[in-house]
Amino acid sequence: MTTLLWGVLPYVTFALLVAGLVWRHRYDRFGRPARSSQVYESKLLNIASPAFHYGILFVLVGHVVGLFIPESWTDTLGVSEHTYHLFSLYGGTAAGVLTVAGILLLLYRRRANAPVFRATTANDKLMYVVLLAAIVLGMVAELAHASGDGYDYRQSIAPWARGLFALRPDTDLMAGVPVLYQVHAVFGMVLIALVPYTRLVHMFSAPVQYLFRPYVVYRARDPRQLGPRPDKQGGETSRR
């Protein structure tokens, strides 16, 4: 089971991620952006969406730093284990609370607004469940081991994660990891595997080209100056 969870499942997750991204790019390129429901309701969306997006961004940055920045690097910078633990605890909890608040507001908006609820697919519901579970489990695991310097995952989970990219994962490192962290890691891998097949894939559709394209000039048409458009031949009126 240890080999299956920590030596096989991560690569299955990566394979599903890459295969899904390639499939979406080749056959559903214009379906990658998230389907907007702003036309149905915008007041609550203007609060929930930034809360979720900023929160999940901080969560991702925290995971990248925690898993892929070795402890020796922070020691070189003079950051003690206690300081790192406090920053991880309070910063990670704040980011998690912001993300969860955003998700709950989005879920309330979808349930309370009939047109938005009708536009919610079974795929969306699964995505919300897995996403919420992964984030809440991470917060619970962190808070459950908050006493003292907490659980030092940089001695177990982080080396295991870095070993995956070197194709030499040390699965024994995960054997002694607390159960809450293990469950959080499994849900995290499931979430990563689901990304290309859900609306979360829009994170790979950043409109970078918009930074370099020329401005689009919009001009209002003043009927008082231009007058009505002439009728087309055959008595057909022009469409506006």
Kinemage of the C-alpha trace (Angstrom):
@kinemage 1
@onewidth
@group {chain A} dominant
@subgroup {mainchain}
@vectorlist {calphas} color= white
{ca met a 1} P 0.000 0.000 0.000
{ca thr a 2} L 2.859 2.394 0.788
{ca thr a 3} L 4.407 1.801 -2.624
{ca leu a 4} L 1.036 2.166 -4.338
{ca leu a 5} L 0.125 5.431 -2.623
{ca trp a 6} L 3.491 7.191 -2.644
{ca gly a 7} L 5.351 5.504 -5.492
{ca val a 8} L 2.676 4.798 -8.111
{ca leu a 9} L -0.260 7.179 -7.510
{ca pro a 10} L 1.837 10.368 -7.989
{ca tyr a 11} L 2.895 9.281 -11.478
{ca val a 12} L -0.653 8.217 -12.372
{ca thr a 13} L -1.734 11.680 -11.262
{ca phe a 14} L 0.918 13.334 -13.421
{ca ala a 15} L -0.010 11.179 -16.430
{ca leu a 16} L -3.701 12.092 -16.102
{ca leu a 17} L -2.773 15.775 -15.759
{ca val a 18} L -0.590 15.839 -18.879
{ca ala a 19} L -2.964 13.679 -20.957
{ca gly a 20} L -5.923 15.863 -19.978
{ca leu a 21} L -4.109 19.102 -20.801
{ca val a 22} L -3.043 17.767 -24.208
{ca trp a 23} L -6.583 16.575 -24.947
{ca arg a 24} L -8.140 19.901 -23.945
{ca his a 25} L -5.606 21.813 -26.033
{ca arg a 26} L -6.208 19.702 -29.145
{ca tyr a 27} L -9.948 19.102 -28.996
{ca asp a 28} L -11.450 21.632 -26.562
{ca arg a 29} L -9.155 24.640 -26.711
{ca phe a 30} L -11.982 27.169 -26.532
{ca gly a 31} L -13.675 25.309 -23.692
{ca arg a 32} L -10.810 25.836 -21.247
{ca pro a 33} L -11.857 29.247 -19.882
{ca ala a 34} L -14.294 29.048 -16.974
{ca arg a 35} L -17.928 29.451 -17.991
{ca ser a 36} L -18.948 32.868 -16.733
{ca ser a 37} L -22.183 33.248 -14.795
{ca gln a 38} L -21.711 36.936 -14.053
{ca val a 39} L -24.674 37.813 -16.244
{ca tyr a 40} L -26.962 36.072 -13.724
{ca glu a 41} L -25.493 37.598 -10.547
{ca ser a 42} L -22.499 39.864 -9.992
{ca lys a 43} L -22.690 41.440 -6.523
{ca leu a 44} L -21.769 38.319 -4.538
{ca leu a 45} L -19.453 37.100 -7.295
{ca asn a 46} L -17.371 40.280 -6.982
{ca ile a 47} L -16.620 39.284 -3.365
{ca ala a 48} L -16.392 35.502 -3.601
{ca ser a 49} L -14.278 35.216 -6.746
{ca pro a 50} L -11.372 37.468 -5.605
{ca ala a 51} L -11.401 35.810 -2.168
{ca phe a 52} L -11.098 32.367 -3.724
{ca his a 53} L -8.537 33.266 -6.383
{ca tyr a 54} L -6.218 35.228 -4.081
{ca gly a 55} L -6.580 32.604 -1.373
{ca ile a 56} L -5.780 29.669 -3.644
{ca leu a 57} L -2.808 31.577 -5.075
{ca phe a 58} L -1.344 32.021 -1.579
{ca val a 59} L -2.040 28.351 -0.819
{ca leu a 60} L -0.177 27.250 -3.957
{ca val a 61} L 2.794 29.520 -3.217
{ca gly a 62} L 2.941 28.175 0.341
{ca his a 63} L 2.986 24.583 -0.894
{ca val a 64} L 5.717 25.310 -3.439
{ca val a 65} L 7.884 26.975 -0.790
{ca gly a 66} L 7.229 24.292 1.822
{ca leu a 67} L 7.834 21.315 -0.464
{ca phe a 68} L 10.549 22.500 -2.824
{ca ile a 69} L 12.647 24.941 -0.771
{ca pro a 70} L 15.054 22.778 1.292
{ca glu a 71} L 15.444 23.483 4.986
{ca ser a 72} L 19.139 24.174 4.445
{ca trp a 73} L 18.215 27.182 2.302
{ca thr a 74} L 16.069 28.793 4.995
{ca asp a 75} L 18.776 28.023 7.581
{ca thr a 76} L 21.282 29.870 5.386
{ca leu a 77} L 18.944 32.863 5.329
{ca gly a 78} L 18.824 32.804 9.130
{ca val a 79} L 15.206 31.633 9.401
{ca ser a 80} L 14.881 29.396 12.456
{ca glu a 81} L 12.597 26.365 12.534
{ca his a 82} L 10.317 28.092 15.055
{ca thr a 83} L 9.978 31.192 12.884
{ca tyr a 84} L 9.297 29.070 9.819
{ca his a 85} L 6.682 27.079 11.729
{ca leu a 86} L 4.876 30.235 12.888
{ca phe a 87} L 4.909 31.702 9.394
{ca ser a 88} L 3.615 28.435 7.947
{ca leu a 89} L 0.946 28.078 10.638
{ca tyr a 90} L -0.490 31.592 10.579
{ca gly a 91} L 0.142 32.355 6.921
{ca gly a 92} L -1.153 28.988 5.736
{ca thr a 93} L -4.207 29.153 7.983
{ca ala a 94} L -5.060 32.677 6.802
{ca ala a 95} L -4.722 31.642 3.151
{ca gly a 96} L -6.825 28.546 3.790
{ca val a 97} L -9.563 30.500 5.574
{ca leu a 98} L -9.684 33.044 2.728
{ca thr a 99} L -9.925 30.248 0.155
{ca val a 100} L -12.588 28.317 2.048
{ca ala a 101} L -14.614 31.510 2.573
{ca gly a 102} L -14.466 32.183 -1.145
{ca ile a 103} L -15.539 28.614 -1.991
{ca leu a 104} L -18.439 28.690 0.476
{ca leu a 105} L -19.660 32.007 -0.915
{ca leu a 106} L -19.436 30.632 -4.450
{ca leu a 107} L -21.377 27.525 -3.382
{ca tyr a 108} L -24.031 29.650 -1.652
{ca arg a 109} L -24.322 31.814 -4.763
{ca arg a 110} L -24.771 28.757 -6.964
{ca arg a 111} L -27.428 27.273 -4.689
{ca ala a 112} L -29.329 30.489 -4.006
{ca asn a 113} L -29.421 31.753 -7.597
{ca ala a 114} L -31.631 29.557 -9.784
{ca pro a 115} L -30.004 30.314 -13.187
{ca val a 116} L -26.526 29.775 -11.737
{ca phe a 117} L -27.623 26.535 -10.080
{ca arg a 118} L -29.054 25.235 -13.357
{ca ala a 119} L -25.701 25.958 -15.015
{ca thr a 120} L -23.873 23.861 -12.390
{ca thr a 121} L -22.847 20.457 -13.717
{ca ala a 122} L -22.088 17.225 -11.861
{ca asn a 123} L -18.463 17.836 -12.838
{ca asp a 124} L -18.555 21.183 -11.004
{ca lys a 125} L -20.008 19.582 -7.883
{ca leu a 126} L -17.286 16.915 -7.794
{ca met a 127} L -14.613 19.557 -8.269
{ca tyr a 128} L -15.944 21.653 -5.385
{ca val a 129} L -16.098 18.649 -3.041
{ca val a 130} L -12.519 17.520 -3.752
{ca leu a 131} L -11.142 21.071 -3.670
{ca leu a 132} L -12.848 21.916 -0.391
{ca ala a 133} L -11.788 18.593 1.170
{ca ala a 134} L -8.142 19.038 0.152
{ca ile a 135} L -7.917 22.549 1.603
{ca val a 136} L -9.819 21.812 4.833
{ca leu a 137} L -7.786 18.656 5.469
{ca gly a 138} L -4.572 20.633 5.036
{ca met a 139} L -5.737 23.223 7.564
{ca val a 140} L -6.879 20.566 10.037
{ca ala a 141} L -3.563 18.717 9.723
{ca glu a 142} L -1.610 21.927 10.331
{ca leu a 143} L -3.720 22.974 13.321
{ca ala a 144} L -3.720 19.454 14.836
{ca his a 145} L 0.083 19.595 15.043
{ca ala a 146} L 0.382 23.280 15.922
{ca ser a 147} L 1.925 22.836 19.377
{ca gly a 148} L 5.622 23.534 19.768
{ca asp a 149} L 7.347 23.656 16.400
{ca gly a 150} L 4.626 21.524 14.836
{ca tyr a 151} L 5.192 18.578 12.564
{ca asp a 152} L 8.354 19.068 10.512
{ca tyr a 153} L 7.107 17.950 7.092
{ca arg a 154} L 10.308 19.278 5.530
{ca gln a 155} L 12.060 16.180 6.861
{ca ser a 156} L 9.611 13.711 5.303
{ca ile a 157} L 6.976 14.970 2.876
{ca ala a 158} L 9.200 17.564 1.191
{ca pro a 159} L 12.104 15.154 0.382
{ca trp a 160} L 9.578 12.612 -0.885
{ca ala a 161} L 7.966 15.231 -3.165
{ca arg a 162} L 11.323 16.361 -4.556
{ca gly a 163} L 12.304 12.722 -5.100
{ca leu a 164} L 9.318 12.285 -7.409
{ca phe a 165} L 10.865 14.659 -9.932
{ca ala a 166} L 14.184 12.826 -9.702
{ca leu a 167} L 12.281 9.551 -10.345
{ca arg a 168} L 13.586 8.241 -7.022
{ca pro a 169} L 10.734 8.673 -4.537
{ca asp a 170} L 11.577 7.443 -1.059
{ca thr a 171} L 8.230 5.942 -0.102
{ca asp a 172} L 9.492 4.984 3.346
{ca leu a 173} L 9.583 8.683 4.254
{ca met a 174} L 5.790 8.801 3.999
{ca ala a 175} L 5.223 5.736 6.157
{ca gly a 176} L 5.640 7.676 9.419
{ca val a 177} L 3.772 10.808 8.315
{ca pro a 178} L 0.666 11.610 10.411
{ca val a 179} L -2.551 10.264 8.919
{ca leu a 180} L -4.094 13.698 8.396
{ca tyr a 181} L -1.159 14.785 6.254
{ca gln a 182} L -1.351 11.539 4.290
{ca val a 183} L -5.065 11.978 3.570
{ca his a 184} L -4.441 15.602 2.615
{ca ala a 185} L -1.731 14.495 0.177
{ca val a 186} L -4.023 11.892 -1.421
{ca phe a 187} L -6.819 14.419 -1.914
{ca gly a 188} L -4.252 16.840 -3.307
{ca met a 189} L -3.178 14.306 -5.921
{ca val a 190} L -6.806 13.549 -6.823
{ca leu a 191} L -7.397 17.278 -7.255
{ca ile a 192} L -4.368 17.635 -9.530
{ca ala a 193} L -5.589 14.719 -11.657
{ca leu a 194} L -9.028 16.357 -12.000
{ca val a 195} L -7.727 19.774 -13.065
{ca pro a 196} L -7.777 19.223 -16.866
{ca tyr a 197} L -11.271 17.725 -16.753
{ca thr a 198} L -12.938 20.497 -14.720
{ca arg a 199} L -13.304 24.261 -14.850
{ca leu a 200} L -10.017 24.476 -12.911
{ca val a 201} L -8.229 24.004 -16.253
{ca his a 202} L -8.740 27.725 -16.921
{ca met a 203} L -5.652 28.360 -14.778
{ca phe a 204} L -3.683 27.263 -17.854
{ca ser a 205} L -5.476 29.787 -20.069
{ca ala a 206} L -3.806 32.953 -18.830
{ca pro a 207} L -4.303 35.602 -21.560
{ca val a 208} L -0.619 36.502 -21.787
{ca gln a 209} L -1.031 37.651 -25.396
{ca tyr a 210} L -3.340 40.430 -24.235
{ca leu a 211} L -0.335 42.187 -22.708
{ca phe a 212} L 1.195 42.678 -26.151
{ca arg a 213} L -1.756 43.185 -28.489
{ca pro a 214} L -2.696 46.715 -29.670
{ca tyr a 215} L -5.502 48.585 -27.981
{ca val a 216} L -9.019 47.975 -29.218
{ca val a 217} L -10.755 51.316 -29.807
{ca tyr a 218} L -14.486 51.456 -29.184
{ca arg a 219} L -16.518 54.359 -30.537
{ca ala a 220} L -20.106 55.085 -29.632
{ca arg a 221} L -22.547 55.687 -32.474
{ca asp a 222} L -24.567 58.863 -31.938
{ca pro a 223} L -27.897 58.540 -33.778
{ca arg a 224} L -28.418 62.319 -33.626
{ca gln a 225} L -25.330 62.916 -35.763
{ca leu a 226} L -25.321 59.892 -38.029
{ca gly a 227} L -29.046 59.366 -38.393
{ca pro a 228} L -30.720 56.012 -38.940
{ca arg a 229} L -29.034 53.459 -41.148
{ca pro a 230} L -30.502 53.236 -44.609
{ca asp a 231} L -32.613 50.255 -45.519
{ca lys a 232} L -30.950 47.490 -47.478
{ca gln a 233} L -32.020 46.736 -51.018
{ca gly a 234} L -35.167 44.695 -51.270
{ca gly a 235} L -36.819 46.510 -48.353
{ca glu a 236} L -34.810 44.563 -45.732
{ca thr a 237} L -34.053 46.709 -42.684
{ca ser a 238} L -30.536 46.702 -41.316
{ca arg a 239} L -29.789 44.846 -38.119
{ca arg a 240} L -28.221 46.578 -35.191
